[in-house]
Amino acid sequence: MVAVNKGQCLCDAASPHELPLEVLLHEAQQESRCRGRWSSAQVATCEVFRRALLLRDEAAWAGLYRLYAPVVQVWIRRSAAGQVLAADVVEELFNDTFAKFATALSRERWQQFPTASHVLAYLKRCATSVVADEGRQQHRRTRDISLERLDHE
């Protein structure tokens, strides 16, 4: 394991590409505690996202799920204001958010996201988009049921 002295930046200790995932996840968790003050120095967070998205590293994905599940679920619930979402629907939307995110970010698009805050902002847009899609589907289902009732009456 790479030793990082207290007060020393992770990026000063070694290249993030060389660090074990566990070290990166621990550092990313520390970085995420400063929510609302995303900085461009979120080296560990960027590296975990890079490994998950570009290298398709399943352990990195699992780490991202653990780190960002509470945040993404809050984004989903806020985006769904006015909609009633059961816990299983929130879980489905959570999974759909990450699926959309993973599908949309190719190696070429990755270059458009210079910092972790940009990546997280895009993840938030994916959550908002997935919730909007679900709202439209619910509306269509409700409308279709209403039209069926009219046909029967």
C-alpha positions in Angstrom: 0.0 0.0 0.0 1.2 3.5 -0.8 1.9 5.6 2.3 0.4 9.1 2.2 1.5 11.4 5.0 -1.1 13.5 6.8 -1.6 16.7 5.0 0.1 15.4 1.8 -2.0 15.4 -1.3 -2.6 12.0 -2.8 -1.4 13.2 -6.2 2.0 14.1 -4.6 2.5 10.5 -3.3 2.2 8.6 -6.6 0.5 8.6 -9.9 -3.2 7.8 -9.4 -2.9 5.2 -12.2 -0.5 3.3 -10.0 -2.5 3.4 -6.8 -4.6 0.4 -5.6 -8.3 0.9 -5.9 -8.9 0.7 -2.1 -6.6 3.7 -1.6 -8.3 5.7 -4.3 -11.8 4.9 -2.9 -10.7 6.0 0.5 -9.3 9.2 -0.8 -12.4 9.7 -3.0 -14.6 9.3 0.0 -12.5 12.0 1.8 -12.9 14.3 -1.3 -16.7 13.7 -1.4 -17.0 14.9 2.2 -16.4 18.4 0.9 -19.6 18.3 -1.1 -20.6 21.7 -2.4 -17.0 22.6 -2.7 -15.9 20.4 -5.6 -12.4 21.2 -6.5 -10.3 20.4 -9.5 -7.9 18.6 -7.2 -10.2 15.5 -6.9 -7.6 13.3 -8.3 -8.8 10.1 -6.7 -12.4 10.6 -7.7 -11.4 11.2 -11.3 -9.3 8.1 -11.3 -12.0 5.9 -9.9 -14.4 7.2 -12.6 -11.8 6.7 -15.2 -11.3 3.1 -14.2 -15.0 2.4 -14.1 -15.9 4.1 -17.4 -12.8 3.6 -19.6 -11.4 0.4 -18.2 -14.8 -1.1 -17.3 -13.4 -2.1 -13.9 -16.2 -3.8 -12.0 -14.6 -3.1 -8.6 -14.4 0.6 -9.5 -18.1 0.5 -10.4 -18.9 -1.1 -7.1 -16.9 1.5 -5.3 -18.7 4.3 -7.2 -22.1 2.8 -6.3 -21.2 2.7 -2.6 -19.8 6.3 -2.7 -22.5 8.0 -4.7 -25.7 5.9 -4.0 -26.9 8.4 -1.3 -26.2 11.4 -3.5 -27.7 10.0 -6.6 -30.8 8.9 -4.7 -31.2 12.4 -3.3 -30.9 13.8 -6.9 -33.6 11.3 -8.1 -36.0 12.2 -5.3 -35.5 15.9 -5.8 -36.0 15.6 -9.6 -39.1 13.6 -8.9 -40.8 16.3 -6.9 -44.5 15.8 -7.2 -44.2 12.1 -8.3 -44.7 9.3 -5.9 -41.7 6.9 -6.1 -41.7 3.6 -4.3 -38.3 2.4 -3.0 -38.1 -0.2 -5.8 -38.7 2.5 -8.4 -35.9 4.7 -6.9 -33.6 1.7 -7.0 -34.5 1.1 -10.7 -34.0 4.8 -11.5 -30.6 4.6 -9.7 -29.5 1.7 -11.8 -30.9 3.4 -15.0 -28.9 6.5 -14.1 -25.6 4.7 -13.9 -26.4 2.7 -17.1 -27.2 5.9 -19.0 -24.0 7.5 -17.6 -21.8 4.5 -18.5 -23.3 4.3 -22.0 -23.0 8.0 -22.8 -19.4 8.5 -21.7 -17.2 7.0 -24.3 -13.4 7.4 -24.4 -13.8 10.4 -26.7 -16.4 12.1 -24.5 -14.3 11.5 -21.4 -11.9 14.1 -22.7 -14.7 16.7 -22.3 -14.7 16.3 -18.5 -11.5 17.8 -17.1 -12.5 17.5 -13.4 -14.5 15.3 -11.1 -17.0 18.1 -10.6 -17.7 18.0 -14.3 -18.2 14.2 -14.2 -20.5 14.5 -11.2 -22.5 17.3 -12.8 -23.0 15.0 -15.8 -24.0 12.1 -13.5 -26.6 14.5 -12.0 -27.9 15.4 -15.4 -28.3 11.7 -16.2 -30.3 11.2 -12.9 -32.5 14.2 -13.8 -33.0 12.8 -17.4 -33.9 9.3 -16.2 -36.5 10.7 -13.7 -38.0 12.9 -16.5 -38.2 9.9 -18.8 -40.0 7.9 -16.0 -42.4 10.8 -15.4 -43.3 10.8 -19.2 -43.8 7.1 -19.1 -46.1 7.3 -16.1 -48.0 10.1 -17.8 -48.4 7.9 -21.0 -49.5 4.9 -18.9 -52.1 7.0 -17.1 -53.4 8.5 -20.3 -53.6 5.1 -22.0 -55.6 3.7 -19.1 -57.9 6.7 -19.2 -58.5 6.2 -23.0 -59.2 2.5 -22.4 -61.9 3.4 -19.9 -63.5 5.8 -22.3 -63.5 3.1 -25.0 -65.3 0.7 -22.6 -67.8 3.3 -21.4 
